[in-house]
């Protein structure tokens, strides 16, 4: 966990990206301090931000991104505390790269995404991270039509 920002110029993130980052931080915090069981708050946050069905899918995709990152790196993932009012509006270098990777996946810019993923994976195979990031971006940035309700008569 970090208390230093990656830079003074923190961009205004799209709501979907900001929500995914918050969920990612909660999962990271849960790994850093398992006794807090913050993963439950991550799931609740996802459900509150994206609805009961899509929220769980988003949380699962964020967790898959985190899992791939944890397995591909030799160093810990640097993240800001989701509970600190002062620093949660800042991004660590790792968080900034994840946000950039999501933006590149949203735009379909595979060449730039590959470079970011390679850096995040510290030289390990970036393909699993790219796949999971594309899945997450697909959930975050694709709006489904209104759901049909079942009507019983």
Rosetta silent file (secondary structure, phi, psi, omega in degrees, C-alpha in Angstrom):
SEQUENCE: XXXXXXXXXXXXXXXXXXXXXXXXXXXXXXXXXXXXXXXXXXXXXXXXXXXXXXXXXXXXXXXXXXXXXXXXXXXXXXXXXXXXXXXXXXXXXXXXXXXXXXXXXXXXXXXXXXXXXXXXXXXXXXXXXXXXXXXXXXXXXXXXXXXXXXXXX
SCORE:     score description
SCORE:     0.000 S_00000001
   1 L     0.000  143.859 -174.632    0.000    0.000    0.000 S_00000001
   2 E  -118.297  155.935  171.678    1.285    3.425   -0.871 S_00000001
   3 L  -119.306    4.166 -179.872    0.916    6.913    0.480 S_00000001
   4 L  -109.351  136.564  177.602    2.639    8.583   -2.462 S_00000001
   5 L   -80.994  156.743  177.609    0.889    9.630   -5.629 S_00000001
   6 L   -74.267  -18.935  179.375    2.297    8.863   -9.045 S_00000001
   7 L   178.331  163.717 -176.892    2.082   12.513   -9.943 S_00000001
   8 L   -75.549  -18.498 -175.190    0.303   15.757   -9.157 S_00000001
   9 L   -97.026   83.317  179.515   -1.911   15.662  -12.234 S_00000001
  10 L   -85.694  119.024 -178.206   -4.633   13.201  -11.349 S_00000001
  11 L   -74.101  156.434  172.355   -7.073   12.987  -14.255 S_00000001
  12 L   -77.388  116.939 -176.593  -10.817   12.910  -13.787 S_00000001
  13 L   -86.043  146.182  171.795  -11.648    9.276  -14.425 S_00000001
  14 L   -58.250  149.675 -175.994  -14.809    8.099  -16.165 S_00000001
  15 H   -53.748  -42.717 -179.001  -17.320    6.793  -13.615 S_00000001
  16 H   -63.204  -42.503 -179.486  -16.924    3.174  -14.752 S_00000001
  17 H   -68.117  -42.741  178.368  -13.145    3.339  -14.481 S_00000001
  18 H   -61.329  -40.393  178.379  -13.272    5.060  -11.088 S_00000001
  19 H   -65.537  -43.556  178.666  -15.635    2.355   -9.816 S_00000001
  20 H   -62.770  -39.158  178.139  -13.380   -0.438  -11.129 S_00000001
  21 H   -64.602  -41.634  177.837  -10.385    1.237   -9.470 S_00000001
  22 H   -61.853  -43.155  179.133  -12.257    1.456   -6.165 S_00000001
  23 H   -65.153  -42.591  177.499  -13.164   -2.235   -6.380 S_00000001
  24 H   -59.376  -45.553  179.457   -9.567   -3.117   -7.281 S_00000001
  25 H   -62.080  -40.346  178.968   -8.262   -1.185   -4.276 S_00000001
  26 H   -64.264  -40.534  176.349  -10.713   -2.930   -1.952 S_00000001
  27 H   -65.487  -42.962  178.250   -9.576   -6.333   -3.219 S_00000001
  28 H   -59.580  -43.555  179.004   -5.915   -5.270   -2.860 S_00000001
  29 H   -62.132  -36.907  179.067   -6.612   -4.111    0.686 S_00000001
  30 H   -64.900  -37.478  175.492   -8.232   -7.456    1.421 S_00000001
  31 H   -70.406  -38.367 -178.173   -5.049   -9.258    0.329 S_00000001
  32 H   -70.498  -35.540 -179.078   -2.868   -6.845    2.310 S_00000001
  33 L  -135.729   76.666 -173.784   -4.978   -7.165    5.458 S_00000001
  34 H   -59.355  -26.418 -179.065   -7.052  -10.353    5.197 S_00000001
  35 H   -64.016  -20.167  179.317   -8.436   -9.990    8.716 S_00000001
  36 H   -81.514  -18.700 -179.890  -10.515   -7.024    7.483 S_00000001
  37 L    49.130   48.277 -177.936  -12.282   -9.096    4.816 S_00000001
  38 L   -68.836  -13.677  178.012  -12.582   -6.037    2.606 S_00000001
  39 H   -58.748  -31.074  177.876  -13.502   -8.277   -0.316 S_00000001
  40 H   -63.872  -40.781  177.647  -17.064   -8.161    1.026 S_00000001
  41 H   -67.788  -34.167  176.614  -17.059   -4.377    0.668 S_00000001
  42 H   -61.267  -43.999  179.884  -15.629   -4.769   -2.848 S_00000001
  43 H   -66.744  -42.058  178.204  -18.581   -6.953   -3.798 S_00000001
  44 H   -63.653  -40.573  178.974  -21.080   -4.559   -2.192 S_00000001
  45 H   -63.109  -44.067  179.253  -19.477   -1.602   -3.969 S_00000001
  46 H   -62.251  -43.114  179.947  -19.676   -3.370   -7.323 S_00000001
  47 H   -65.765  -40.882  179.642  -23.326   -4.240   -6.778 S_00000001
  48 H   -66.041  -39.540 -176.050  -24.166   -0.694   -5.692 S_00000001
  49 H   -80.281  -31.417 -172.814  -22.343    0.897   -8.652 S_00000001
  50 H  -120.851   -0.467 -178.243  -23.386   -1.536  -11.420 S_00000001
  51 L    95.173  165.517 -172.892  -26.528   -3.262  -10.171 S_00000001
  52 H   -64.377  -37.910 -177.730  -27.033   -6.710   -8.686 S_00000001
  53 H   -86.665  -52.465 -177.936  -26.202   -8.819  -11.739 S_00000001
  54 H   -68.166  -31.119  179.689  -23.621   -6.772  -13.602 S_00000001
  55 H   -58.722  -44.081  179.804  -21.967   -5.724  -10.329 S_00000001
  56 H   -67.572  -36.841  178.040  -20.994   -9.260   -9.465 S_00000001
  57 H   -66.611  -41.694  177.893  -19.675   -9.831  -12.982 S_00000001
  58 H   -63.377  -45.858  179.678  -17.603   -6.636  -12.815 S_00000001
  59 H   -59.382  -41.961  178.921  -16.232   -7.585   -9.392 S_00000001
  60 H   -63.775  -41.525  178.565  -15.259  -11.017  -10.709 S_00000001
  61 H   -65.946  -41.518  177.178  -13.499   -9.475  -13.721 S_00000001
  62 H   -61.283  -42.883  178.908  -11.632   -6.998  -11.515 S_00000001
  63 H   -63.774  -36.719  177.175  -10.567   -9.888   -9.290 S_00000001
  64 H   -66.043  -40.862  175.722   -9.370  -11.841  -12.342 S_00000001
  65 H   -59.449  -47.036 -179.944   -7.286   -8.835  -13.473 S_00000001
  66 H   -62.915  -41.592 -179.952   -5.794   -8.621   -9.988 S_00000001
  67 H   -62.583  -44.892  178.244   -5.118  -12.358   -9.859 S_00000001
  68 H   -61.421  -43.329  178.965   -3.296  -12.308  -13.200 S_00000001
  69 H   -61.891  -46.164 -178.826   -1.244   -9.335  -12.042 S_00000001
  70 H   -61.315  -37.612 -178.648   -0.330  -10.985   -8.743 S_00000001
  71 H   -76.623  -24.245 -174.842    0.781  -14.161  -10.503 S_00000001
  72 H   -92.442  -14.307 -174.029    2.816  -12.384  -13.174 S_00000001
  73 L  -103.811  156.936  172.221    4.798  -10.005  -10.966 S_00000001
  74 L  -101.564  -15.570  178.661    7.683  -10.435   -8.579 S_00000001
  75 L  -110.654  156.519  178.284    6.909   -7.202   -6.711 S_00000001
  76 L   -66.573  156.717  176.281    3.714   -6.244   -4.898 S_00000001
  77 L   -82.022  125.441 -179.289    1.079   -4.141   -6.623 S_00000001
  78 L   -85.115  127.207 -178.184    1.254   -0.609   -5.280 S_00000001
  79 L  -143.787  154.850  176.286   -2.178    0.825   -4.447 S_00000001
  80 E   -84.961  148.062  177.142   -3.707    3.680   -2.501 S_00000001
  81 L   -65.091  129.736  178.139   -5.816    2.941    0.520 S_00000001
  82 L   -71.653   -9.203 -175.721   -9.489    3.043   -0.450 S_00000001
  83 L  -102.349   -9.121 -178.588  -10.251    4.419    3.031 S_00000001
  84 L   -86.247  115.182 -178.028   -7.896    7.410    3.084 S_00000001
  85 L   -67.127  -28.384 -178.368   -9.775   10.587    2.175 S_00000001
  86 L   -75.970  -43.099 -170.300   -6.530   12.435    1.427 S_00000001
  87 L  -104.067   -9.584 -176.158   -4.845    9.970   -0.913 S_00000001
  88 L   -69.411  -12.432  176.107   -7.656    7.988   -2.536 S_00000001
  89 L   -88.903   -0.154  176.917   -7.986   10.662   -5.233 S_00000001
  90 L  -102.008  163.170  178.028   -4.387   10.007   -6.289 S_00000001
  91 L  -120.272  136.744  169.594   -3.049    7.160   -8.399 S_00000001
  92 L   -75.938  171.104  177.762    0.033    5.072   -7.822 S_00000001
  93 H   -61.342  -42.908  179.098    2.143    4.230  -10.853 S_00000001
  94 H   -63.398  -43.851  179.034    0.629    0.726  -10.964 S_00000001
  95 H   -63.551  -40.754  179.538   -2.913    2.086  -10.692 S_00000001
  96 H   -60.988  -40.207  179.309   -2.220    4.639  -13.406 S_00000001
  97 H   -67.275  -39.830  177.559   -1.041    1.846  -15.707 S_00000001
  98 H   -63.295  -43.939  178.263   -4.147   -0.260  -15.002 S_00000001
  99 H   -61.900  -43.734  178.123   -6.361    2.755  -15.747 S_00000001
 100 H   -63.389  -40.782  179.473   -4.427    3.413  -18.972 S_00000001
 101 H   -61.808  -42.122  176.892   -4.704   -0.249  -19.921 S_00000001
 102 H   -62.841  -42.783  178.779   -8.486   -0.121  -19.438 S_00000001
 103 H   -63.572  -40.249  178.555   -8.702    3.030  -21.567 S_00000001
 104 H   -67.336  -38.725  177.516   -6.637    1.439  -24.333 S_00000001
 105 H   -64.855  -39.007  178.173   -8.795   -1.695  -24.221 S_00000001
 106 H   -61.467  -38.805 -178.444  -11.899    0.489  -24.461 S_00000001
 107 H   -84.714   -7.159 -178.837  -10.470    2.180  -27.565 S_00000001
 108 L    72.620   25.652 -178.958   -9.302   -1.113  -29.103 S_00000001
 109 L   -93.292   83.386 -172.364   -5.684    0.060  -29.216 S_00000001
 110 H   -67.684  -33.306 -177.632   -3.965   -3.310  -28.848 S_00000001
 111 H   -66.167  -47.434  177.362   -0.406   -2.148  -29.541 S_00000001
 112 H   -65.364  -38.236  179.339   -0.403    0.413  -26.718 S_00000001
 113 H   -63.708  -38.587 -179.782   -2.246   -1.997  -24.458 S_00000001
 114 H   -62.555  -41.899  179.691    0.384   -4.673  -25.050 S_00000001
 115 H   -64.685  -45.206  178.832    3.174   -2.319  -23.968 S_00000001
 116 H   -62.233  -43.684 -179.270    1.324   -1.269  -20.791 S_00000001
 117 H   -64.060  -39.396  179.146    0.502   -4.878  -19.928 S_00000001
 118 H   -62.692  -40.572  177.652    4.118   -5.942  -20.434 S_00000001
 119 H   -67.257  -45.636  179.512    5.279   -3.248  -18.022 S_00000001
 120 H   -60.904  -36.506 -178.694    2.589   -4.150  -15.463 S_00000001
 121 L   -84.430    3.105  177.907    3.527   -7.846  -15.734 S_00000001
 122 L    55.535   42.255  176.397    7.206   -6.948  -15.250 S_00000001
 123 L    89.750   -8.276  175.571    8.261   -8.692  -18.448 S_00000001
 124 L   -74.553  170.820  179.915    6.121  -11.799  -17.984 S_00000001
 125 L   -56.374  118.295 -178.044    3.648  -12.890  -20.650 S_00000001
 126 L   -83.579   -8.114 -174.073    1.111  -10.039  -20.930 S_00000001
 127 H   -59.396  -43.730  178.006   -1.547  -12.048  -22.811 S_00000001
 128 H   -60.991  -38.597  178.180   -3.505  -13.242  -19.742 S_00000001
 129 H   -67.198  -41.314  178.241   -3.671   -9.667  -18.438 S_00000001
 130 H   -61.431  -43.144  179.494   -4.739   -8.348  -21.841 S_00000001
 131 H   -61.803  -48.068 -178.542   -7.496  -10.951  -22.056 S_00000001
 132 H   -67.591  -35.682  178.204   -8.848  -10.179  -18.584 S_00000001
 133 H   -67.362  -39.998  176.782   -8.627   -6.423  -19.156 S_00000001
 134 H   -62.481  -40.579  177.033  -10.568   -6.747  -22.419 S_00000001
 135 H   -61.484  -45.752 -179.958  -13.263   -8.720  -20.597 S_00000001
 136 H   -63.329  -46.181  179.244  -13.469   -6.067  -17.903 S_00000001
 137 H   -60.558  -38.755  177.364  -13.561   -3.226  -20.443 S_00000001
 138 H   -60.167  -40.083  177.879  -16.331   -5.063  -22.306 S_00000001
 139 H   -72.289  -40.961 -175.041  -18.421   -5.156  -19.137 S_00000001
 140 H   -70.874  -39.713 -167.978  -17.641   -1.615  -18.068 S_00000001
 141 H  -109.767    3.184  176.595  -18.103    0.212  -21.336 S_00000001
 142 L  -106.895  119.617 -179.926  -20.791   -1.773  -23.174 S_00000001
 143 L   -93.198  122.317  175.319  -24.276   -0.766  -22.277 S_00000001
 144 L   -82.955  157.057  177.012  -26.873   -3.460  -22.582 S_00000001
 145 L   -68.919  173.498 -179.980  -30.431   -2.566  -23.420 S_00000001
 146 L   -60.854  139.069 -179.299  -33.076   -2.552  -20.717 S_00000001
 147 L   -73.238  145.459  179.000  -33.554   -5.933  -19.181 S_00000001
 148 L   -87.575  135.656  179.043  -36.815   -7.693  -19.850 S_00000001
 149 L   -97.312  144.790  175.665  -38.816   -8.597  -16.810 S_00000001
 150 L   -79.748  135.223 -179.526  -40.718  -11.803  -16.514 S_00000001
 151 L  -118.572  125.654  177.749  -44.397  -11.208  -16.056 S_00000001
 152 L  -104.695  131.183 -179.257  -46.601  -13.812  -14.472 S_00000001
 153 L  -118.400    0.000    0.000  -50.332  -13.612  -15.128 S_00000001
